[in-house]
Amino acid sequence: MGEFERIVGLFSKLLDIGARFGVFLMMLLVVADIIIRKPLWPIPGLYDFVSLLGAAAIALAIPYSAVQKGHVQVELFVSKLGPKTQAAIDFFTGLMSLIFFIMVSWQTFVFGSEVKRSGEVSMSAHLEFYPYIYLISLMCFFLCLVIFVEIGKSIKNILR
């Protein structure tokens, strides 16, 4: 599990760098629009660009946030239990999370396929939505890999 865990962690970090670049690009577009709006004209479709970049940035940040344990966890009760019991609870919640996000990834992919088939685009920039929906599906799948690694750690702690 060590090599797989390292690869998942590294790939999650690279995705997070992509998320940071997306946020930087959003900032750059908004600042450029503010600067050129008065003397020239506003950037056409900026709202669409920023919205879709925001969705992409959030999706790309999800796996790394999970690696860093940046998601909300309630440990008030669990922290008072023994290490093996904590590991068993981590295993169970990890397994439920894995099942949930496999379904989310799958259904998001199905939704993306429906949007692609319908040809739905954004209102002002006429950007297709489906690549961003597929990106969200893919990032949920990568989140499943992170959760799988965490389940492996829980099993290791239970067997210790």
C-alpha positions as CSV (number, residue, x, y, z in Angstrom):
1,M,0.0,0.0,0.0
2,G,3.0,2.3,0.5
3,E,3.8,2.9,-3.2
4,F,0.1,3.2,-4.1
5,E,-0.4,5.7,-1.2
6,R,2.6,7.7,-2.4
7,I,1.3,7.8,-6.0
8,V,-2.2,8.9,-4.9
9,G,-0.7,11.6,-2.6
10,L,1.6,12.9,-5.4
11,F,-1.2,12.9,-8.0
12,S,-3.5,14.7,-5.5
13,K,-0.9,17.3,-5.0
14,L,-0.6,17.9,-8.7
15,L,-4.3,18.2,-9.0
16,D,-4.2,20.8,-6.2
17,I,-1.6,22.8,-8.1
18,G,-4.1,22.8,-11.0
19,A,-6.8,24.1,-8.7
20,R,-4.5,26.9,-7.5
21,F,-3.8,27.8,-11.1
22,G,-7.6,27.9,-11.8
23,V,-8.1,30.3,-8.9
24,F,-5.2,32.4,-10.2
25,L,-6.7,32.5,-13.7
26,M,-10.1,33.5,-12.2
27,M,-8.4,36.3,-10.4
28,L,-6.5,37.4,-13.5
29,L,-9.6,37.5,-15.6
30,V,-11.6,39.5,-13.1
31,V,-8.8,42.0,-12.5
32,A,-8.3,42.3,-16.3
33,D,-12.0,42.9,-16.7
34,I,-11.9,45.7,-14.1
35,I,-8.9,47.4,-15.7
36,I,-10.2,47.3,-19.3
37,R,-13.9,47.8,-18.6
38,K,-13.9,51.6,-18.6
39,P,-11.4,52.5,-21.4
40,L,-12.4,49.6,-23.8
41,W,-15.1,47.1,-23.0
42,P,-15.9,44.3,-20.6
43,I,-14.6,40.8,-21.3
44,P,-17.5,39.0,-23.0
45,G,-18.6,35.8,-21.2
46,L,-16.5,36.6,-18.1
47,Y,-19.2,35.3,-15.8
48,D,-19.3,32.0,-17.6
49,F,-15.5,31.7,-17.6
50,V,-15.2,32.5,-13.9
51,S,-18.1,30.2,-12.9
52,L,-16.7,27.2,-14.8
53,L,-13.2,27.9,-13.6
54,G,-14.5,28.0,-10.1
55,A,-16.2,24.6,-10.5
56,A,-13.0,23.1,-12.0
57,A,-10.8,24.6,-9.2
58,I,-13.1,23.2,-6.5
59,A,-13.2,19.8,-8.1
60,L,-9.4,19.6,-8.5
61,A,-8.9,20.5,-4.9
62,I,-11.1,17.8,-3.4
63,P,-8.7,14.8,-3.5
64,Y,-5.8,16.8,-2.0
65,S,-8.1,18.2,0.7
66,A,-9.0,14.6,1.6
67,V,-5.3,13.6,1.7
68,Q,-4.6,16.5,4.1
69,K,-7.8,15.6,6.1
70,G,-9.1,19.0,5.4
71,H,-12.7,17.9,5.4
72,V,-14.9,18.3,8.4
73,Q,-14.9,15.4,10.9
74,V,-16.7,15.2,14.2
75,E,-14.4,13.4,16.7
76,L,-15.9,14.5,20.0
77,F,-17.2,11.1,20.8
78,V,-14.7,8.9,18.9
79,S,-11.6,10.6,20.4
80,K,-12.6,9.1,23.8
81,L,-12.5,5.5,22.5
82,G,-9.6,3.2,22.2
83,P,-7.3,3.1,19.1
84,K,-8.7,-0.1,17.7
85,T,-12.3,1.1,18.1
86,Q,-11.3,4.4,16.5
87,A,-9.7,2.5,13.6
88,A,-12.9,0.3,13.2
89,I,-15.1,3.4,13.1
90,D,-12.7,5.0,10.6
91,F,-12.9,1.8,8.5
92,F,-16.7,1.8,8.6
93,T,-17.1,5.5,7.8
94,G,-14.4,5.1,5.0
95,L,-16.3,2.2,3.5
96,M,-19.6,4.2,3.5
97,S,-17.8,7.2,2.0
98,L,-16.2,5.0,-0.7
99,I,-19.6,3.5,-1.6
100,F,-21.2,7.0,-1.6
101,F,-18.5,8.6,-3.8
102,I,-18.4,5.7,-6.2
103,M,-22.1,6.3,-6.8
104,V,-21.6,10.1,-7.0
105,S,-18.8,9.7,-9.6
106,W,-20.9,7.2,-11.6
107,Q,-24.1,9.3,-11.6
108,T,-22.1,12.5,-12.3
109,F,-20.6,10.8,-15.3
110,V,-24.1,9.7,-16.5
111,F,-25.3,13.3,-16.0
112,G,-22.4,14.6,-18.0
113,S,-23.2,12.2,-20.8
114,E,-26.8,13.4,-20.9
115,V,-25.6,17.1,-21.0
116,K,-23.2,16.2,-23.8
117,R,-26.0,14.5,-25.8
118,S,-28.3,17.5,-25.3
119,G,-25.6,20.0,-26.4
120,E,-26.2,22.3,-23.4
121,V,-23.9,25.4,-23.4
122,S,-23.4,28.4,-21.1
123,M,-25.5,31.5,-21.9
124,S,-23.0,34.2,-22.9
125,A,-19.8,32.4,-23.8
126,H,-21.5,29.3,-25.3
127,L,-19.1,27.0,-23.5
128,E,-20.1,23.4,-23.3
129,F,-20.8,22.2,-19.7
130,Y,-20.1,18.5,-20.1
131,P,-16.3,18.6,-19.8
132,Y,-16.6,20.3,-16.4
133,I,-19.2,17.7,-15.3
134,Y,-16.8,14.9,-16.4
135,L,-14.0,16.6,-14.5
136,I,-16.2,16.6,-11.3
137,S,-16.9,12.9,-11.9
138,L,-13.2,12.1,-12.4
139,M,-12.2,14.0,-9.2
140,C,-14.8,12.1,-7.3
141,F,-13.2,8.9,-8.6
142,F,-9.8,10.2,-7.4
143,L,-11.4,10.9,-4.1
144,C,-12.4,7.3,-4.0
145,L,-8.7,6.3,-4.4
146,V,-7.8,8.6,-1.4
147,I,-10.6,7.0,0.7
148,F,-9.4,3.5,-0.4
149,V,-5.9,4.4,1.0
150,E,-7.4,5.6,4.2
151,I,-9.4,2.4,4.5
152,G,-6.2,0.4,4.1
153,K,-4.6,2.5,7.0
154,S,-7.7,1.7,9.1
155,I,-7.4,-2.0,8.4
156,K,-3.7,-1.9,9.3
157,N,-4.5,-0.1,12.6
158,I,-7.2,-2.7,13.4
159,L,-4.8,-5.6,12.8
160,R,-2.1,-4.0,14.9
